[in-house]
Amino acid sequence: MSSVYACMLFLFFVVLNPVSLAAGATNSSGAAGFSLPLVPHYRTEAGVLEELLPEGDAEGGVNITSIRPKMIPLTGPVYSVRVGVGSGETQHFYKLALDLVRPLTWIRCRPCILEKKQEGSIFNTAVSPHYHAIASTDRRCTAPYKRGSRGRCIFDVKYQYHGSSAQGFLSTDNFAFDGSGPGSHISGVDGLVFGCAHSTHQFDNHGVWAGVMSLNRHPTSLIRQLSDRGLAASRFSYCLVGKEHEHLHRRGFLRFGADIPDQPHARSTALLHGELAQGGGMYYVHLVGISLGGRRLTAITPAMFERDPRTLRGGCTVDVGTSHTLLAPDAYHILAAEVVAHLQSRGVHRAPGPVQNLKLCFRGAWDSIRAHFPSVTLHFDPESAVLFIKPELLFLAVTHQHTHYACFTVVPYAERSVIGAGQMLDTRFTFDLQHNRLFFAPEDCHLDTSAVGMT
């Protein structure tokens, strides 16, 4: 989803003390800000989705020295935040996967087909006093939403990369957020628009997620609704902690508005507009080239990343909800051939075929061949906007039938190129919707974290 999902990293569980929304933090310009703890997810070697939790009471156990079974990444990190829906005794908190692709935050509601396990009970609209289904005559019931036969506005969101989808009614209810960091801890926002999904297809929630939180630029996304109310200054930011800091048992933040740290040395590129009426609002950027190991690959041209306005295919987006980077096939094949040549010249041999569905793999134990991995640099418009991706973020250690491999995590994708979360680690990304700019800069992301189990 959001070309979403899959898994690497640790999680936390934390009990926080929310305060009144009216006490929102402000900077010198009066812009509000707040932060939400990010929840990274893993999958164990046994194939079970795991989170980094203190042993003991799931509602805030205190022994943070014991960790669950070894966690291995399958296709990369997926992040979620904890959100409350409803009010009073009927309020429930759910984990929602972050999504920068589709326009709507949605959760599974009773009745829901197909029934699937999730953390917490499926949301029951019948007992939520402030729940309202949006009527088909409401001004908000415009494309990509449609008028239903029973006088309700319906939504139907699809995630192309994984083939998943969710359908149901466009609705409103009260939301609550566990906050942390220097800004206000939001306790409640009334009447946010969301989707109540009564049907999902191929929604691989790993038995955890109740739905998806949208952060794209469509008016019904969370960031747009909060910024329209003056709560987020039209900006959000995240800094994903690198794998070498997993043992520290800390978690980062999704920051909004005034809570976002200054980035005096950040590079920036324009955020290009998609067609909102056609379910757009994704964060397109102008990718113009790629370097491998510091050498520009001149065979990869800007035309390979152009978006066709007729078919809406092509282009390059940024999405924390996509586990790893996807690349237009023409560019991917050139890059992959250069990776093979680079490693073979250093005595690292390619595997004869795919390994656990990973297309490009090399034989060898991680520690013995990692020194030979090349870096990748993405070049944007203007040319000064370059994103350096460390070698260790481009390869994944895999053991298959007692043989060790290192697999290239960039994969081809015909619909468009996507810069995924696996290649964002230790870089702060800030999305400025008001000025249509994406800012990014290297950062020691583990320094912007809090300890698991701490308030």
Secondary structure, DSSP 4 states (H G I P E B T S, - for coil): --SB----S---------B-GGG-EE-TT--EEEEEE-EE-EEETTS-EE----BS-TTT-SB-S---S-EE-SS---EEEEEEES-GGG-EEEEEEEESSSS--EEEEEEEES----SSPPB-GGG-TT-EEPBTTSTT--TTSEE-TTSBEEEEEEETTTTEEEEEEEEEEEEEE---SSSB-B--EEEEEEEEEEEEES---TTT--EEEE-SSSTTSHHHHHHHTTSSTTEEEEEPPPGGGGGG-EE-EEEEETTSPP-TT-EEEEPBP--GGGT----EE-EEEEEETTEE-TTS-GGGG-B-TTT--B-EEEETTBSS-EE-HHHHHHHHHHHHHHHHTTTPPBPSS-BTTBSSEEES-HHHHGGGPPPEEEEESSTT-EEEE-GGGSEEEEEETTEEEEEE--EE-SS-EEEEGGG-TTEEEEEETTTTEEEEEE--GGGS-EETT--
